[in-house]
Amino acid sequence: MSVRVMVVDDHPIWRDAVARDLVEAGYDVTAMVGEGAQAIRVAPAARPDVVVLDLQLPDLSGVEVVRRLIALDPAIRVLMLSASGEQQDVLDALKAGALGYLVKSAKPAELVDAVARTAAGEAVFTVGLAGLVLGEYRRLAAVATPPVDTPRLTARETEVLRLVAKGLSYRQIAERLVVSHRTVQNHVQNTLGKLQLHNRVELTRYAIEQGYDRDR
């Protein structure tokens, strides 16, 4: 099935260009809107799998739109597409529930690939931002209290979790373990279910809090 995408950006030319690139790549662009409130109204009918969302909108902040969209449908996956690469903007978006963050200087091919990876549940970041996010999670982990009970993971799930904590993409993990990209996705989905987490952003934070990013 084609991935359904809603594009939210207040600049018509940019919005049209993003939608055109996605349609040419085979995505089903079910809605194109220019305001946050409009996106929230349209989402139930458009039923997007992925929302490509600008951070700066004329009526609501992109961060607030993320919160409201996920409140409407927790299955929606949001990819922020912003001109800002500021640390606080990135962290605020992720804390609100965005799965990834791409700056607008990204090439069309990078955007198309990012939407595919977001649809698959993988956290996607512009080069340089992933390290920033991992660094923040490590800072938070230094003062976090680990949970009393830890669900039992298989040896391979634990191995994948350690590589997720180190910031590797699904493709890099697949190459490291000499398995398919799909196999890695399945291990991640199983781990998310066991840990009662929703996406890779939450999984990465959990893994770092539990010290999986440290060599053992």
Phi, psi and chi 1 to 4 in degrees:
 res  aa     phi    psi   chi1   chi2   chi3   chi4
   1 MET       -  144.5  -67.2  179.3   62.5      -
   2 SER   -70.9  144.4  177.4      -      -      -
   3 VAL   -77.9  127.8  173.7      -      -      -
   4 ARG   -88.2  133.1  -62.4 -174.3  -59.6  -86.4
   5 VAL  -130.1  138.1 -176.7      -      -      -
   6 MET  -113.0  131.1  178.0  166.1   70.6      -
   7 VAL  -106.3  125.1  179.9      -      -      -
   8 VAL  -121.9  110.1 -174.6      -      -      -
   9 ASP  -160.0  138.3 -163.2  -65.9      -      -
  10 ASP   -84.7   -2.7   61.6  -35.3      -      -
  11 HIS   -98.8  108.0  -65.2  -74.7      -      -
  12 PRO   -55.9  -42.9  -24.0   34.3      -      -
  13 ILE   -64.3  -45.4  -65.0  176.3      -      -
  14 TRP   -64.3  -45.5  179.4  -93.7      -      -
  15 ARG   -58.5  -45.2 -175.8  172.6   65.3 -122.3
  16 ASP   -64.5  -39.2  -68.6  -12.7      -      -
  17 ALA   -65.7  -43.2      -      -      -      -
  18 VAL   -62.0  -46.9  168.4      -      -      -
  19 ALA   -61.4  -41.9      -      -      -      -
  20 ARG   -62.6  -44.5 -177.9  179.1   63.1 -109.8
  21 ASP   -61.2  -39.1  -70.5  -21.5      -      -
  22 LEU   -71.4  -40.9  -67.0  175.6      -      -
  23 VAL   -63.3  -43.1  168.4      -      -      -
  24 GLU   -62.8  -27.1  -70.5  176.7   -7.1      -
  25 ALA   -86.2   -0.9      -      -      -      -
  26 GLY   101.3    6.0      -      -      -      -
  27 TYR   -82.2  154.5  -67.5   99.3      -      -
  28 ASP   -99.7   98.2 -179.2   11.3      -      -
  29 VAL   -81.4  104.5  177.7      -      -      -
  30 THR   -89.3  -14.0   57.2      -      -      -
  31 ALA  -161.0  146.1      -      -      -      -
  32 MET  -134.9  116.0  -62.6  164.2   52.7      -
  33 VAL  -133.8  161.2  -60.5      -      -      -
  34 GLY  -113.5   -1.4      -      -      -      -
  35 GLU  -135.5  152.9  -64.7 -175.6  -12.4      -
  36 GLY   -65.1  -45.4      -      -      -      -
  37 ALA   -62.2  -37.4      -      -      -      -
  38 GLN   -65.1  -40.3 -176.0 -177.6   13.1      -
  39 ALA   -60.2  -41.9      -      -      -      -
  40 ILE   -66.3  -37.5  -65.5  162.6      -      -
  41 ARG   -69.5  -38.4  -71.1 -163.7  -56.0  -89.9
  42 VAL   -81.5  -28.8  167.7      -      -      -
  43 ALA   -51.8  -45.3      -      -      -      -
  44 PRO   -58.9  -35.5  -27.0   37.9      -      -
  45 ALA   -81.8  -36.3      -      -      -      -
  46 ALA   -74.6  -27.3      -      -      -      -
  47 ARG    48.4   55.2  -62.1  174.4   55.0 -116.5
  48 PRO   -73.4  145.0   30.1  -37.0      -      -
  49 ASP   -80.7  -37.3  -59.7  -57.4      -      -
  50 VAL  -130.1  137.2  176.1      -      -      -
  51 VAL  -112.8  120.9  176.5      -      -      -
  52 VAL   -92.8  111.5  178.3      -      -      -
  53 LEU  -123.7  128.6  175.8   65.8      -      -
  54 ASP   -75.4  147.9 -171.0   12.8      -      -
  55 LEU   -77.1  -38.6 -175.9   65.8      -      -
  56 GLN  -103.0  109.9  -58.2  -65.4  -24.9      -
  57 LEU  -121.1  156.4  -63.4  169.4      -      -
  58 PRO   -69.2  -24.7   22.8  -33.3      -      -
  59 ASP  -109.7  -45.4   56.6  -20.3      -      -
  60 LEU  -127.0  153.8  -62.0  171.9      -      -
  61 SER   -74.1  151.9   72.3      -      -      -
  62 GLY   -58.8  -33.7      -      -      -      -
  63 VAL   -61.5  -43.0  170.5      -      -      -
  64 GLU   -67.5  -37.1 -180.0   61.4   24.9      -
  65 VAL   -64.6  -41.5  175.6      -      -      -
  66 VAL   -55.9  -50.0  173.2      -      -      -
  67 ARG   -56.6  -45.8  -69.2 -164.8 -172.0   97.6
  68 ARG   -72.0  -37.0  -64.0 -166.1 -169.6 -174.9
  69 LEU   -64.0  -44.2  -74.5  173.8      -      -
  70 ILE   -70.7  -29.5  -67.6  176.8      -      -
  71 ALA   -66.1  -35.0      -      -      -      -
  72 LEU   -70.0  -43.7  -78.4  173.5      -      -
  73 ASP  -150.4  101.3 -178.0   -0.6      -      -
  74 PRO   -60.9  -16.0  -23.8   34.9      -      -
  75 ALA   -79.6  -15.1      -      -      -      -
  76 ILE   -65.8  136.2  -72.0  177.6      -      -
  77 ARG  -112.3  126.2  -69.9  166.6  172.4  167.9
  78 VAL  -108.5  127.7  179.8      -      -      -
  79 LEU  -111.4  113.7  172.6   65.1      -      -
  80 MET   -75.2  136.3  -57.6  -59.0  -63.5      -
  81 LEU  -129.0  103.7 -175.3   60.7      -      -
  82 SER  -134.8  155.3  173.3      -      -      -
  83 ALA   -76.7  -17.5      -      -      -      -
  84 SER   -91.5  134.6  170.4      -      -      -
  85 GLY  -116.3   20.7      -      -      -      -
  86 GLU   -67.9  141.1  -66.5  -63.4  -40.1      -
  87 GLN   -54.4  -47.4  174.5  175.0  -20.7      -
  88 GLN   -65.7  -37.2 -162.6   58.0   52.3      -
  89 ASP   -62.1  -43.6  -72.0  -23.2      -      -
  90 VAL   -63.2  -49.2  177.2      -      -      -
  91 LEU   -65.9  -38.9  -63.9  176.4      -      -
  92 ASP   -62.6  -41.6  -73.6  -13.1      -      -
  93 ALA   -64.2  -42.3      -      -      -      -
  94 LEU   -68.9  -39.8  -64.3  179.4      -      -
  95 LYS   -64.2  -29.9  -71.2  174.0 -176.5  175.9
  96 ALA   -75.4  -17.9      -      -      -      -
  97 GLY   125.3   -0.5      -      -      -      -
  98 ALA   -63.5  145.3      -      -      -      -
  99 LEU   -90.3  -27.7 -168.6   53.4      -      -
 100 GLY  -151.3  173.2      -      -      -      -
 101 TYR  -148.3  119.5 -163.5  105.4      -      -
 102 LEU  -124.5  136.6 -150.9   62.5      -      -
 103 VAL   -86.3  155.4  -63.8      -      -      -
 104 LYS   -71.2   -7.3  -73.4 -172.5  173.0 -178.9
 105 SER   -78.7   -4.3   58.1      -      -      -
 106 ALA   -62.9  146.4      -      -      -      -
 107 LYS   -74.9  155.3  -62.8  177.4 -179.3  178.3
 108 PRO   -52.0  -40.8  -29.4   36.9      -      -
 109 ALA   -63.5  -35.2      -      -      -      -
 110 GLU   -67.4  -39.8  -67.8  177.4  -65.8      -
 111 LEU   -64.2  -46.9  171.0   63.4      -      -
 112 VAL   -58.7  -44.7  168.8      -      -      -
 113 ASP   -65.9  -38.8  179.3   64.0      -      -
 114 ALA   -64.4  -38.2      -      -      -      -
 115 VAL   -66.3  -41.2  171.4      -      -      -
 116 ALA   -61.2  -44.3      -      -      -      -
 117 ARG   -69.8  -36.4  -68.9  165.8   60.6 -169.9
 118 THR   -64.3  -43.3  -59.1      -      -      -
 119 ALA   -60.2  -31.1      -      -      -      -
 120 ALA   -83.2   -1.1      -      -      -      -
 121 GLY    90.2   13.1      -      -      -      -
 122 GLU   -95.4  135.2 -175.8  173.0   -8.2      -
 123 ALA   -72.2  131.8      -      -      -      -
 124 VAL  -124.3  132.7 -176.5      -      -      -
 125 PHE  -136.2  145.8  -59.5   99.9      -      -
 126 THR   -58.7  143.7  -67.2      -      -      -
 127 VAL   -49.9  129.7  175.7      -      -      -
 128 GLY   102.2  -30.5      -      -      -      -
 129 LEU   -80.1  -29.4  -64.5 -175.3      -      -
 130 ALA   -60.5  -42.2      -      -      -      -
 131 GLY   -63.3  -37.1      -      -      -      -
 132 LEU   -62.1  -45.5  178.1  157.3      -      -
 133 VAL   -66.5  -44.2  173.8      -      -      -
 134 LEU   -61.3  -39.3  -70.5  173.2      -      -
 135 GLY   -62.6  -40.3      -      -      -      -
 136 GLU   -66.8  -40.8  175.2   66.1    7.0      -
 137 TYR   -64.1  -37.9  -74.4  171.0      -      -
 138 ARG   -66.8  -37.4  -70.1 -172.6  177.7  108.0
 139 ARG   -62.7  -44.7 -175.0 -171.2   68.4   78.6
 140 LEU   -66.6  -36.7  -66.8  172.7      -      -
 141 ALA   -64.7  -26.6      -      -      -      -
 142 ALA   -64.5  -23.9      -      -      -      -
 143 VAL  -115.8    5.0  -64.2      -      -      -
 144 ALA   -81.9  151.9      -      -      -      -
 145 THR  -100.8  119.4  -58.0      -      -      -
 146 PRO   -67.2  148.7   23.7  -32.4      -      -
 147 PRO   -66.4  156.1   24.4  -33.5      -      -
 148 VAL   -70.5  -46.4  175.0      -      -      -
 149 ASP  -106.8  130.5  -62.4  -42.2      -      -
 150 THR  -115.5  121.1  -59.0      -      -      -
 151 PRO   -58.2  148.3  -23.2   33.7      -      -
 152 ARG   -79.3  124.1  178.9  169.4  -64.3  179.8
 153 LEU  -107.3  152.5  -56.8  178.7      -      -
 154 THR   -72.0  166.9   66.4      -      -      -
 155 ALA   -60.5  -40.7      -      -      -      -
 156 ARG   -70.8  -38.5 -176.7   44.6   65.4   96.1
 157 GLU   -61.9  -39.7  -72.6  167.2   -7.7      -
 158 THR   -65.6  -39.6  -60.9      -      -      -
 159 GLU   -63.5  -44.0 -165.0  171.2   13.6      -
 160 VAL   -64.3  -40.7  169.5      -      -      -
 161 LEU   -61.9  -38.3 -170.8   57.5      -      -
 162 ARG   -64.0  -38.7  -74.3  177.0  179.8  159.0
 163 LEU   -73.3  -34.2  -64.0  175.5      -      -
 164 VAL   -61.0  -43.5  165.9      -      -      -
 165 ALA   -63.5  -27.6      -      -      -      -
 166 LYS   -84.1   -1.1  -67.6  177.5 -178.1  -64.4
 167 GLY    90.6   11.3      -      -      -      -
 168 LEU   -75.1  146.0  -86.1   67.0      -      -
 169 SER   -77.9  167.7   69.0      -      -      -
 170 TYR   -58.1  -40.9  -71.5  176.9      -      -
 171 ARG   -64.8  -41.5  -69.2  173.3 -174.8  170.4
 172 GLN   -65.5  -38.7  -69.4  171.4  -37.4      -
 173 ILE   -64.4  -43.1  -66.2  172.3      -      -
 174 ALA   -59.6  -42.7      -      -      -      -
 175 GLU   -66.2  -40.7  -68.7  173.5   -0.5      -
 176 ARG   -65.0  -39.3  178.9   77.0   63.8   87.6
 177 LEU   -94.5   -2.7  -59.6 -179.7      -      -
 178 VAL    56.7   51.7 -164.7      -      -      -
 179 VAL  -133.7  175.6  -63.6      -      -      -
 180 SER   -80.6  158.4   70.1      -      -      -
 181 HIS   -57.6  -40.3 -176.1  -87.9      -      -
 182 ARG   -63.6  -38.6  175.0   64.7   65.4 -178.5
 183 THR   -62.4  -41.5  -63.2      -      -      -
 184 VAL   -62.8  -44.8  173.1      -      -      -
 185 GLN   -58.4  -42.2  -74.3 -177.4  -42.6      -
 186 ASN   -63.9  -42.2  -70.9  -20.2      -      -
 187 HIS   -62.4  -41.5  -75.5  -49.9      -      -
 188 VAL   -64.8  -44.4  169.3      -      -      -
 189 GLN   -62.2  -41.2  -71.0  -56.4  -46.2      -
 190 ASN   -63.0  -40.9  -69.4  -20.9      -      -
 191 THR   -67.0  -41.9  -57.1      -      -      -
 192 LEU   -57.3  -43.2  -72.7  172.2      -      -
 193 GLY   -63.6  -43.9      -      -      -      -
 194 LYS   -64.7  -36.5  -71.1 -178.7  178.6 -179.3
 195 LEU   -91.0   -2.9  -60.5  177.3      -      -
 196 GLN    57.2   45.3  -62.7 -175.6  -21.9      -
 197 LEU  -109.9  164.1  -58.3  174.3      -      -
 198 HIS  -105.0  -27.7  -61.8   95.1      -      -
 199 ASN  -158.1  178.5   53.9   52.6      -      -
 200 ARG   -68.2  -29.9  176.9  162.8  171.6  168.5
 201 VAL   -60.0  -47.7  173.0      -      -      -
 202 GLU   -65.7  -37.0  -66.9 -177.4    1.5      -
 203 LEU   -64.9  -41.8 -176.8   64.2      -      -
 204 THR   -62.7  -44.0  -58.8      -      -      -
 205 ARG   -63.1  -43.4 -179.9  168.2  178.9  173.3
 206 TYR   -59.5  -46.0  170.2   88.4      -      -
 207 ALA   -60.9  -40.9      -      -      -      -
 208 ILE   -70.4  -40.4  -68.8  173.3      -      -
 209 GLU   -60.8  -32.1  -72.3  175.5  -12.6      -
 210 GLN   -89.2    0.9  -62.0  -55.3  -53.5      -
 211 GLY    82.3   17.5      -      -      -      -
 212 TYR   -70.9  -13.8  -76.9   96.6      -      -
 213 ASP   -81.3   -8.1   58.5  -36.6      -      -
 214 ARG   -92.5  136.8  -63.1 -169.5  -71.3  -89.6
 215 ASP   -62.7  138.1  -67.4  -32.1      -      -
 216 ARG  -126.1      -  -60.1 -176.3 -179.6 -174.3
